[in-house]
């Protein structure tokens, strides 16, 4: 009777342990490293330079830049956007203006919240300086955008480049794929599926084996104790 009860207890504990092992192995295999991704949507760059002056930009004014169309649904759901601009030195040697740019939504007629980025010139001459705004979100439908500029203090300057940066992360294998030898065929891929749990009977058998071995060890220790 005692042996039957002991066998039932070992079987029950083996099932519990087997399920735990099955879940643990599955989680360990299913965990994938995350890879950062970035896309850059250039609005203007290169030889184009947008002048910003107090006389014409004391308030937000659209710069003479191309219009870009963006749709956040073209990117993963965790994608974040930011506006990056390259500022150039002021026109006058004694000018220390603060120049700001922002992304403007032509479709909705509103400035994009959080896209503003400013450069305060504290030294002369100022080398080209690249700054990036805080991350922001865009609508999940196609909208057209342009860049607006503004001068906060007296002076003038220029913006050499403006682009929208898109950043996101995705799960993927960080290992480098093996390249086939020159003129050869690609190596055969394994049929094993990452994240596949142990078969249920195997996990139960493993749990019973571990519990049973532990029980036998305890029984052996009891027998060796002096009476």
HELIX and SHEET records of a PDB file:
HELIX    1   1 UNK A    2  UNK A   30  1                                  29    
HELIX    2   2 UNK A   54  UNK A   57  1                                   4    
HELIX    3   3 UNK A   72  UNK A   74  5                                   3    
HELIX    4   4 UNK A  200  UNK A  224  1                                  25    
SHEET    1   A 3 UNK A  34  UNK A  44  0                                        
SHEET    2   A 3 UNK A 156  UNK A 171 -1                                        
SHEET    3   A 3 UNK A  50  UNK A  53 -1                                        
SHEET    1   B 4 UNK A  34  UNK A  44  0                                        
SHEET    2   B 4 UNK A 156  UNK A 171 -1                                        
SHEET    3   B 4 UNK A  80  UNK A  88 -1                                        
SHEET    4   B 4 UNK A 129  UNK A 132 -1                                        
SHEET    1   C 3 UNK A  61  UNK A  62  0                                        
SHEET    2   C 3 UNK A 143  UNK A 151 -1                                        
SHEET    3   C 3 UNK A  68  UNK A  70 -1                                        
SHEET    1   D 4 UNK A  61  UNK A  62  0                                        
SHEET    2   D 4 UNK A 143  UNK A 151 -1                                        
SHEET    3   D 4 UNK A  98  UNK A 105 -1                                        
SHEET    4   D 4 UNK A 110  UNK A 111 -1                                        
SHEET    1   E 4 UNK A  61  UNK A  62  0                                        
SHEET    2   E 4 UNK A 143  UNK A 151 -1                                        
SHEET    3   E 4 UNK A  98  UNK A 105 -1                                        
SHEET    4   E 4 UNK A 117  UNK A 120 -1                                        
END                                                                             
